[in-house]
Amino acid sequence: MSYSVRFAPEALAQLEAIEQYIGDAGSTLTAMRYVDSIIDFCEGLVTFPQRCRQRDDLFPGLRITNYRGSAVVAYLVDTASEVVTIVGVYYGGQDYESALREEH
């Protein structure tokens, strides 16, 4: 199977907010590199996307993984269409559980 990765509009907005936050606190270049590395990490989910922790308690089919201990990536896997959808990227200890419960 060869999966593709898509980013939900909410996840893209979160990535932009992370980049803005880091850029405002320090370096724009560092912020861009960090967000690019998160995107690369997410795109790596094309290989065995079911490997991460399933969180059906938040909503059915949700999977969670950590990026470098500073960000949480939430995603869904559609095995029928072979698509991984990134539904959220939560940075710096954000309460992703509450946010995901409210969204769904």
Secondary structure as GFF3:
##gff-version 3
##sequence-region A 1 104
A	DSSP	beta_strand	4	7	.	.	.	ID=ss1
A	DSSP	alpha_helix	9	25	.	.	.	ID=ss2
A	DSSP	alpha_helix	28	43	.	.	.	ID=ss3
A	DSSP	three_ten_helix	44	46	.	.	.	ID=ss4
A	DSSP	three_ten_helix	49	51	.	.	.	ID=ss5
A	DSSP	beta_strand	53	54	.	.	.	ID=ss6
A	DSSP	beta_strand	62	67	.	.	.	ID=ss7
A	DSSP	beta_strand	71	78	.	.	.	ID=ss8
A	DSSP	beta_strand	83	91	.	.	.	ID=ss9
A	DSSP	alpha_helix	96	103	.	.	.	ID=ss10
###
